[in-house]
């Protein structure tokens, strides 16, 4: 009997390990630490999927519960005053430097989390924004937009643009002493999606002033038309974020339609009227040869007649679909991409399109990077990679904002 229990336990461990273990690429630094973090993250994902399968708890609720354990309070220090408030009923956390600048710069930061979870309250975001405020002597505004699947697109964008418009009012900028000519919008992952979309709207709208001086996009998600980019296939079982989970989360962002994730997996989710947009994601023209690797580009297969999900053709959700006339007005842009990331090619294609439109672009690509590394900048889970991304981002802001 004991032997049977041991055998069952061993089989269970083997099944579990086969679903959470991903071989770590040779060029990843601190590989043992990365492997442990990856196993922990994927164990949480697997548990969330199991709880959802048995009907005990929704997947995103379980992940959010785990993330909430990492929430911080607004604690001020000798360099920065930190306080939570609301702009237009949207929660924000303000980081106000105690430096001597009479007219400080400002950074508006949008957190990642695939539109389904995350908050400025997480330790990594609190530290990043605190360091930004202190290092640049800048006012930093971090906001929490409403999350999917309770709220679908375009609610996240509407929350964000409402908050940014509120902050850009002359009276609010004067209240915090911000120089209206030195404002940046930044974000990582899905937060970078919002950043890119907001910047396009602000820079192309005559009514919206002041304009943005710079934007920073950290491993951004910029398109969902094509779900079989080279980076999607190379990193299908990638570190932290896999293709299947990415598709699941993006589907929840757009709709409750249960067929959407299945169609996205086979790249047949776009409506018939989307064909004219494929030129914007034709990676054979936008990716360097080292990423194409002799692959042959094929267009996604258009979906069923009368099948359409609101938002799948909207530049507010897919900034890469903007035409050149919308791109040419954009400010100097910082894009950071990671080699071992399903979103790698989004950043490369956007950098290429921006340059083609005459926009000044700084593109840093980390050959040893992976998605979400910026989350690991605090003890005991810090990685040198996360700290490197933090430093590269803040240094670029210091030189360009």
GIPEHU-V741815 format. One line per field, one symbol per residue. phi: phi as a letter, one per 40 degrees, with the letter a starting at -180 (. if undefined). burial: # if it has 16 or more other C-alpha atoms within 10 Angstrom, else .. A space follows every 50 residues. Layout:
phi->???
burial->???
This chain:
phi->.ccccccccccccccccccbcbdcdccccfcccccccccccccccccccc ccccgcacdccccccccccbcbccbcbcbbcbacabbfgbcbbbbbcbcb ccaccbbbbbcchfgbahacccdccccdccccccccfbcbbbbbccbccc bcdbddccdcccccdccccdccccdbgccccbbbbbabfcccdcdccccc cccbbcccaccccabbbbfcbbabcbbbcdccccbdbccgbccccdcccc ccccacdccdcccccbgbbccdccdcccccbccccbccdcccfgcbcbcd ccccdgbabdhcbcccbbdccccccccccccdbbbbbbccaccdcdcccc cccccccgccbbbbbbcbcacgcccbbbccbcbccccccdcccccccccb b
burial->...................###.#...#.....##.###.######.##. .#......##.##...#...##......####.#..#...#########. ..###############################################. ####.######.##..##....#...####.################### ####.....#######################..#########.###### #####....##.###.#####........#####.##...##.......# ###....##.############...######################### #####.#.###.####..##########...##.######..##..#... #
